Amino acid sequence: MKNTRPNHLGLAVAASALLAATATFATTSAAQEAATESAVELDPVVITATRSPQPQSELAGNTAVVDSEEIELVSQDNPAELLNRVPGVYVHSNDGQEHLTSIRSPVLTGGAGQGSFLYLEDGIPLRAAGWGNVNGLFDAQFETAERIEVVRGPGSALYGSNAVHGLINVITPDPSFVAKRTLSFETGGHRDKGTADVTGAITDNTAYRASVALLEDESFREHASVGQQKATISLLHESDADTFKFLVSGQNLNQETAGFIRGFEAYRQSDIARSNPNPEAFRDAWSLRTSLRWDREISPAMTLSVTPFARVNDMEFLRHFVPDQSLEETGHWSAGALTSLYVDLDGGHSIVAGLDLEYTNGYLKETQSRPTFGTFTQGIHYDFEATQTVVAPYVHAEWQVAPKTRVTTGVRFDWTRYDYDNRTASNTVGRFQRAADRTDDFFNVTPKLGIVHEVKDGTEVYANIARAARAPQVTDLYRLQRNQVVGDIDSETLDSYEIGARTQVGPVSASLAGFYAEKDNFFFRDADGFNVTDGETSHRGIEFDGTADLPLGFDLGVSGTYAVHQYEFDRPITSAAQQTEAIRSGTDVDTAPRWTGNARLGWEFMDRARAELEYVFVDEYFVDAANINEYDGHNVLNLRARVDVTDNVQVTGRIMNIGNVEFAERADFAFRSFRYFPGEPRTAYIGTSVSF
């Protein structure tokens, strides 16, 4: 086990000092509040599709929104708890802050998990395109977000590599010109966490916001814990023609990781579920990001937006999920700019054109300390640096072809170049192949076409066709296995087709979407650790989502997905011992439940309180490629409540897994054995929030 641990108390004190300073600033500027107009709340809009506010009714596609009220009520411990309320999304919570994502896809790992989903903060990718992280959502500060927007399926032409199956955009709240300070704290079971948020005016046209989120989790499993700190500082400046938003955000994670438990249905035995077969495992990671969005109104019909950004991150962790238990050290820094020119034309038409640029320099080193066994060799497996350059022009246009019909078109061109520098011997050792220095270029064109028609007020139907593509991840290209040919990998592509409808009738709102997609050059690592570079898969399903206000203060929310994700190629295995990894066209991709669902029964009572009973359903699914072994699925109930004691004081409580169900957050079959991340037993929490 790694012994070095951060001084969380010191970090907490530093965070408190920062908030105290900003609170003083807020108080000093309170005299200006009378001259400052209160913020005007806009009609519900989404911003992810075009990086600017747009009515959801005009979208030829779907974007789910999780608002700040829902974020506060859920009080998520892992991103899975919040995002799995969205149809089409199924995020595995592994251990601590580790997780794996699916959006209209199986739960993906390795390069596929890194590169198939785009994670954003205010429209800017959290990490460079080729340097993704399957656990990348832990970089985002969900706890104090204004909203989270989830696009299922390929992103619009404004988004390139990694927006293949979908994207998640965590939107930070703008600074407010009205001073406000909010402190919250929650404790229970083995976990303590808190947030602080301060905002206010500096001058008549400049405001600031500072927010912090702290987490200390001792885990219900042995020799496992998490310490994480997040912070965001932003400034907003407005003038007649210009708006500037400056943002700095970052996080630090120190995790003592609990690994898989092994054995058929081991999660049903509480002593095994609480154990940690990998007490030596850990993950230390930090990241820092900064950006400045400048919007310039050139004319009433034309606006230029330019957002330069920079980011840096570093991570060190023990790969407890593979037999060699190697240590990985990796990180990158990058800088770039997102540019968009918005033009409104006569007749309700509009065009967005722009150019995105990014340059990244990163490194990766993998070392095995265990003695050599089989093809897993002791010593350095990989040690390389690589730079990445991305140039991506795009155009997105919307045409009001009839009073109630709008057509969306778009195309993006992505050129990606990698310059790879091998810092160890260029040879093959055991199963590990280290390529010689080389340069690789990829060029992808991703067109989009969609149509949305208003059937009547509050009801729209839509359809869209889109191609998504991603250049390979750095690990796809240069962390090679002995069975691969150097340079024998192409960009992954996905062709997606979608139809859907959404409606609002009185107190009921609902949406329904059907999709079909085909993916080529699917890159994944099988359960024996070998890379497959040319897989083909298909994805089809139906998603539904709805809310309704009921009598006596009750309300109901439901979301669900039925999806079939299948292999569309054959990969026979000759060894009898490896038959669980044989792939036959038409079989289900492993870790892809056909049904997932979420239902919430809410109750608003006494005009100052809300309670919510949540039902989480996961269907059975295969845990190996050959569809031989299964996980039975699970049903879990959670209860949450909030009471506004006064206008400024709030008390919260939640009981997770009310029925104390024995289940697996993740089930897998690898290296010829069942393995699981066990679900947490029944746990209760209580918290409070104070605003002033």
DODO-172480 format. One record per residue (C-alpha): x negated, y negated, z. Coordinates in steps of 0.25 Angstrom, whole numbers, padded with zeros to 4 digits, always signed. Layout:
XYZ
...
% end
This chain:
+0000+0000+0000
-0005-0014-0003
-0008-0021+0010
-0009-0036+0006
+0005-0043+0008
+0008-0057+0006
+0010-0067+0018
+0025-0068+0016
+0027-0077+0028
+0017-0087+0022
+0024-0087+0009
+0037-0089+0016
+0032-0101+0024
+0026-0107+0011
+0040-0105+0004
+0047-0112+0016
+0037-0123+0016
+0040-0125+0001
+0055-0125+0004
+0053-0135+0016
+0046-0145+0007
+0056-0144-0004
+0068-0146+0006
+0061-0158+0011
+0060-0163-0003
+0075-0160-0004
+0078-0168+0008
+0070-0180+0004
+0078-0180-0010
+0091-0179-0003
+0094-0194-0004
+0094-0192-0019
+0105-0182-0019
+0116-0193-0020
+0110-0198-0033
+0109-0184-0039
+0121-0178-0046
+0125-0164-0041
+0122-0153-0050
+0133-0150-0060
+0136-0135-0060
+0137-0131-0075
+0147-0121-0080
+0141-0106-0080
+0131-0105-0091
+0119-0096-0094
+0105-0100-0098
+0097-0088-0102
+0102-0086-0116
+0096-0100-0121
+0089-0105-0109
+0099-0116-0107
+0113-0116-0101
+0124-0109-0110
+0138-0105-0108
+0139-0090-0106
+0151-0090-0115
+0142-0094-0127
+0132-0082-0125
+0132-0071-0135
+0128-0061-0125
+0128-0059-0110
+0121-0066-0098
+0125-0062-0084
+0123-0072-0073
+0120-0070-0059
+0122-0083-0051
+0116-0088-0039
+0128-0085-0030
+0127-0070-0034
+0112-0070-0032
+0114-0076-0018
+0124-0065-0014
+0117-0053-0020
+0104-0058-0013
+0096-0048-0021
+0084-0040-0015
+0080-0035-0029
+0084-0041-0043
+0092-0028-0045
+0103-0032-0035
+0106-0044-0043
+0105-0041-0057
+0112-0027-0056
+0125-0035-0055
+0123-0039-0070
+0129-0029-0080
+0118-0023-0089
+0108-0025-0078
+0102-0014-0069
+0089-0017-0061
+0083-0006-0053
+0078-0011-0039
+0066-0003-0037
+0058-0006-0024
+0056-0020-0018
+0057-0030-0030
+0054-0020-0040
+0065-0017-0051
+0068-0013-0065
+0078-0019-0074
+0088-0014-0085
+0096-0024-0093
+0104-0016-0104
+0093-0006-0103
+0088+0005-0094
+0080+0002-0082
+0066-0001-0089
+0052+0000-0083
+0038-0003-0088
+0036-0012-0100
+0051-0010-0104
+0055-0015-0090
+0045-0026-0091
+0049-0031-0105
+0064-0028-0107
+0069-0038-0098
+0066-0053-0097
+0066-0059-0083
+0067-0075-0083
+0067-0086-0074
+0074-0098-0079
+0072-0092-0093
+0057-0090-0092
+0052-0076-0091
+0047-0072-0078
+0035-0065-0084
+0028-0065-0097
+0034-0057-0108
+0024-0046-0109
+0021-0045-0094
+0035-0041-0088
+0037-0034-0075
+0048-0024-0073
+0050-0030-0059
+0050-0044-0065
+0063-0049-0058
+0056-0050-0045
+0049-0063-0050
+0062-0070-0051
+0068-0078-0039
+0083-0072-0040
+0085-0076-0026
+0087-0091-0029
+0091-0090-0043
+0102-0099-0049
+0107-0087-0058
+0102-0075-0065
+0106-0073-0080
+0105-0059-0086
+0105-0057-0101
+0108-0042-0105
+0102-0039-0118
+0091-0046-0126
+0089-0061-0123
+0092-0072-0132
+0082-0077-0142
+0076-0086-0131
+0070-0074-0125
+0060-0064-0130
+0052-0052-0125
+0058-0045-0113
+0072-0050-0115
+0075-0036-0122
+0086-0030-0113
+0089-0043-0105
+0084-0054-0097
+0086-0060-0083
+0085-0075-0081
+0084-0080-0066
+0088-0094-0066
+0082-0103-0055
+0091-0114-0049
+0088-0128-0054
+0084-0138-0044
+0096-0146-0038
+0097-0161-0036
+0105-0158-0023
+0096-0154-0011
+0099-0140-0006
+0091-0130+0002
+0095-0115+0004
+0089-0105+0013
+0093-0090+0013
+0088-0078+0021
+0092-0063+0021
+0088-0051+0029
+0092-0037+0031
+0087-0023+0030
+0072-0024+0026
+0073-0037+0019
+0072-0052+0021
+0073-0063+0011
+0076-0078+0009
+0077-0089-0001
+0076-0104+0000
+0080-0114-0010
+0078-0129-0010
+0082-0139-0020
+0084-0154-0022
+0081-0167-0029
+0067-0174-0030
+0072-0185-0038
+0085-0189-0046
+0081-0180-0057
+0072-0170-0051
+0075-0158-0042
+0068-0146-0036
+0071-0132-0031
+0063-0123-0023
+0067-0109-0019
+0060-0097-0012
+0064-0082-0010
+0057-0073+0000
+0059-0058+0002
+0054-0048+0012
+0058-0034+0010
+0053-0022+0019
+0061-0012+0010
+0069+0000+0015
+0058+0009+0010
+0045+0012+0017
+0032+0003+0015
+0039-0006+0005
+0041-0021+0006
+0043-0034-0002
+0039-0048+0000
+0043-0058-0011
+0043-0073-0012
+0049-0081-0023
+0049-0096-0025
+0054-0106-0036
+0052-0121-0037
+0059-0129-0048
+0060-0144-0052
+0071-0150-0060
+0069-0163-0067
+0080-0170-0076
+0080-0182-0084
+0089-0187-0096
+0083-0178-0107
+0074-0169-0099
+0076-0158-0089
+0064-0151-0082
+0064-0138-0073
+0051-0134-0067
+0050-0121-0060
+0040-0113-0052
+0044-0099-0047
+0036-0087-0042
+0037-0075-0033
+0028-0066-0025
+0031-0051-0022
+0023-0042-0013
+0030-0028-0013
+0026-0015-0006
+0033-0006-0015
+0041+0007-0012
+0040+0017-0024
+0049+0028-0030
+0054+0039-0021
+0054+0052-0027
+0062+0065-0028
+0076+0067-0033
+0086+0058-0026
+0076+0054-0016
+0083+0041-0014
+0094+0049-0006
+0084+0052+0005
+0083+0040+0014
+0069+0043+0019
+0064+0045+0005
+0071+0033+0000
+0064+0024+0011
+0051+0030+0008
+0040+0024-0001
+0031+0034-0008
+0022+0022-0013
+0019+0014-0001
+0007+0009-0008
+0015+0002-0019
+0016-0013-0020
+0019-0024-0029
+0013-0038-0028
+0018-0049-0038
+0019-0064-0039
+0023-0073-0050
+0024-0088-0053
+0031-0095-0064
+0033-0110-0068
+0041-0117-0079
+0046-0130-0083
+0058-0131-0092
+0060-0144-0099
+0073-0147-0106
+0073-0160-0115
+0086-0165-0121
+0081-0170-0135
+0095-0173-0139
+0109-0170-0135
+0108-0158-0144
+0094-0153-0142
+0086-0149-0130
+0072-0144-0129
+0068-0135-0118
+0053-0131-0115
+0049-0122-0103
+0034-0120-0101
+0031-0109-0090
+0020-0102-0084
+0020-0089-0075
+0010-0080-0068
+0012-0067-0060
+0004-0056-0054
+0007-0042-0049
+0001-0030-0043
+0008-0017-0040
+0006-0002-0038
+0013+0006-0049
+0020+0015-0039
+0029+0021-0049
+0019+0028-0058
+0010+0040-0054
-0003+0032-0054
+0001+0021-0044
-0008+0011-0052
-0009-0003-0047
-0005-0014-0057
-0010-0028-0057
-0004-0037-0067
+0000-0052-0070
+0001-0063-0080
+0002-0078-0082
+0009-0084-0093
+0014-0098-0099
+0023-0102-0109
+0035-0110-0114
+0049-0108-0117
+0055-0119-0127
+0069-0121-0132
+0076-0131-0141
+0091-0132-0139
+0099-0138-0151
+0114-0140-0150
+0120-0140-0164
+0133-0145-0169
+0145-0135-0169
+0140-0129-0155
+0128-0122-0161
+0115-0122-0154
+0100-0118-0156
+0089-0115-0147
+0075-0113-0152
+0062-0112-0145
+0048-0106-0143
+0043-0098-0131
+0028-0096-0129
+0021-0088-0118
+0007-0084-0115
+0003-0074-0105
-0010-0068-0099
-0008-0056-0090
-0016-0044-0085
-0013-0029-0080
-0021-0019-0072
-0017-0005-0068
-0026+0003-0059
-0024+0017-0053
-0030+0019-0039
-0025+0034-0038
-0035+0045-0043
-0033+0050-0057
-0022+0060-0059
-0017+0065-0072
-0018+0054-0083
-0017+0043-0072
-0031+0038-0070
-0037+0031-0058
-0042+0017-0061
-0038+0006-0071
-0027+0010-0080
-0025-0004-0087
-0032-0018-0085
-0029-0028-0096
-0025-0043-0098
-0016-0048-0109
-0011-0061-0115
+0003-0063-0121
+0007-0074-0130
+0022-0075-0134
+0028-0085-0144
+0043-0084-0146
+0051-0094-0155
+0066-0092-0155
+0079-0098-0159
+0093-0096-0153
+0105-0102-0160
+0120-0102-0156
+0131-0105-0167
+0145-0109-0164
+0151-0102-0176
+0165-0103-0172
+0172-0111-0160
+0172-0098-0152
+0160-0090-0158
+0146-0093-0155
+0134-0085-0162
+0120-0084-0156
+0108-0081-0164
+0093-0081-0161
+0080-0075-0164
+0066-0075-0156
+0052-0072-0161
+0043-0067-0151
+0028-0066-0154
+0020-0059-0143
+0005-0057-0142
-0003-0049-0132
-0019-0050-0131
-0023-0038-0122
-0036-0037-0115
-0040-0024-0109
-0049-0025-0097
-0052-0010-0095
-0057+0001-0104
-0049+0002-0117
-0046+0017-0116
-0036+0027-0111
-0038+0033-0097
-0028+0044-0093
-0014+0039-0097
-0018+0024-0098
-0023+0018-0111
-0030+0004-0111
-0029-0002-0124
-0041-0011-0130
-0039-0026-0131
-0029-0029-0141
-0018-0039-0146
-0004-0036-0149
+0007-0045-0155
+0022-0043-0155
+0033-0051-0163
+0047-0049-0160
+0060-0056-0166
+0073-0055-0158
+0085-0060-0165
+0099-0062-0158
+0113-0064-0163
+0126-0066-0155
+0140-0070-0155
+0150-0075-0144
+0165-0077-0147
+0174-0084-0137
+0187-0075-0138
+0194-0085-0128
+0191-0094-0117
+0182-0086-0107
+0180-0074-0116
+0169-0072-0126
+0164-0060-0134
+0150-0059-0139
+0140-0050-0147
+0125-0051-0149
+0114-0044-0156
+0099-0046-0152
+0086-0040-0153
+0076-0041-0141
+0061-0037-0141
+0050-0037-0132
+0035-0037-0135
+0028-0026-0126
+0024-0028-0112
+0009-0029-0109
+0011-0016-0102
+0018-0010-0114
+0006-0014-0123
-0006-0012-0114
-0003-0002-0103
-0004+0010-0112
-0003+0024-0110
-0012+0035-0117
+0000+0039-0126
+0001+0026-0132
-0005+0019-0145
-0011+0005-0142
-0002-0005-0149
+0009+0005-0152
+0020-0003-0146
+0030-0013-0152
+0040-0023-0146
+0052-0017-0140
+0065-0022-0147
+0080-0021-0143
+0092-0023-0152
+0104-0027-0144
+0119-0028-0148
+0129-0033-0138
+0144-0037-0138
+0151-0043-0126
+0163-0051-0120
+0165-0059-0108
+0177-0066-0102
+0182-0074-0091
+0197-0073-0088
+0202-0080-0075
+0194-0074-0063
+0188-0062-0072
+0176-0063-0080
+0170-0051-0087
+0160-0047-0098
+0157-0035-0106
+0145-0032-0115
+0141-0020-0124
+0127-0018-0129
+0118-0009-0137
+0103-0010-0139
+0092-0002-0146
+0078-0004-0141
+0065+0000-0149
+0051+0001-0145
+0055+0004-0130
+0043+0004-0122
+0044+0012-0109
+0035+0021-0100
+0041+0035-0097
+0041+0041-0083
+0028+0048-0085
+0021+0034-0088
+0019+0035-0103
+0024+0024-0112
+0034+0025-0123
+0033+0013-0133
+0043+0016-0144
+0056+0020-0137
+0070+0017-0142
+0082+0015-0133
+0097+0011-0135
+0105+0003-0125
+0120+0002-0125
+0130-0002-0114
+0142-0010-0109
+0141-0021-0098
+0152-0027-0090
+0153-0038-0080
+0165-0045-0073
+0170-0053-0061
+0184-0056-0056
+0190-0064-0045
+0199-0056-0036
+0210-0060-0026
+0207-0063-0012
+0193-0068-0015
+0187-0056-0021
+0180-0055-0034
+0174-0043-0042
+0162-0042-0051
+0158-0030-0059
+0147-0027-0069
+0142-0015-0076
+0135-0008-0087
+0136+0005-0095
+0124+0007-0103
+0117+0018-0111
+0102+0017-0113
+0096+0028-0121
+0083+0032-0128
+0084+0032-0143
+0071+0040-0146
+0065+0054-0142
+0052+0056-0134
+0051+0071-0131
+0042+0076-0120
+0035+0089-0121
+0031+0091-0107
+0042+0098-0099
+0038+0091-0086
+0041+0077-0093
+0055+0081-0099
+0061+0070-0091
+0054+0060-0100
+0059+0066-0113
+0067+0055-0121
+0078+0059-0131
+0086+0049-0139
+0099+0047-0133
+0096+0049-0119
+0097+0039-0108
+0085+0030-0105
+0082+0033-0090
+0086+0024-0079
+0098+0018-0087
+0111+0020-0079
+0123+0020-0089
+0132+0013-0079
+0128+0001-0069
+0138-0007-0062
+0140-0018-0051
+0153-0023-0044
+0155-0034-0034
+0167-0036-0026
+0166-0050-0020
+0175-0057-0009
+0175-0072-0007
+0181-0074+0007
+0183-0086+0017
+0178-0095+0006
+0164-0094+0011
+0160-0079+0010
+0158-0069-0001
+0156-0054+0000
+0152-0045-0012
+0153-0029-0012
+0144-0024-0024
+0144-0011-0030
+0132-0006-0038
+0133+0006-0047
+0122+0013-0055
+0125+0025-0064
+0117+0037-0064
+0105+0037-0074
+0094+0045-0080
+0080+0044-0073
+0072+0050-0084
+0071+0049-0099
+0076+0063-0102
+0089+0061-0094
+0086+0072-0085
+0086+0066-0071
+0096+0056-0066
+0099+0046-0055
+0114+0047-0050
+0116+0031-0049
+0122+0024-0037
+0133+0015-0031
+0129+0005-0021
+0137-0006-0013
+0132-0019-0008
+0139-0029+0000
+0135-0044+0001
+0142-0056+0008
+0140-0071+0009
+0146-0081+0019
+0145-0096+0019
+0145-0099+0034
+0144-0114+0030
+0142-0122+0017
+0127-0120+0020
+0125-0107+0027
+0128-0093+0021
+0127-0079+0027
+0125-0067+0018
+0124-0052+0020
+0123-0040+0011
+0123-0025+0013
+0116-0017+0002
+0120-0003-0002
+0132-0003+0008
+0134+0012+0006
+0119+0015+0009
+0119+0023-0004
+0106+0031-0007
+0102+0027-0022
+0091+0024-0030
+0088+0010-0036
+0079+0016-0046
+0079+0031-0050
+0068+0037-0059
+0062+0050-0064
+0047+0049-0067
+0035+0058-0066
+0044+0070-0064
+0051+0065-0052
+0063+0057-0047
+0060+0044-0041
+0068+0032-0035
+0068+0019-0029
+0079+0021-0018
+0090+0011-0016
+0090+0003-0003
+0100+0008+0008
+0110+0000+0014
+0104-0013+0019
+0111-0026+0025
+0106-0041+0024
+0111-0054+0030
+0107-0068+0025
+0109-0082+0026
+0108-0095+0017
+0107-0109+0022
+0109-0121+0012
+0106-0136+0016
% end
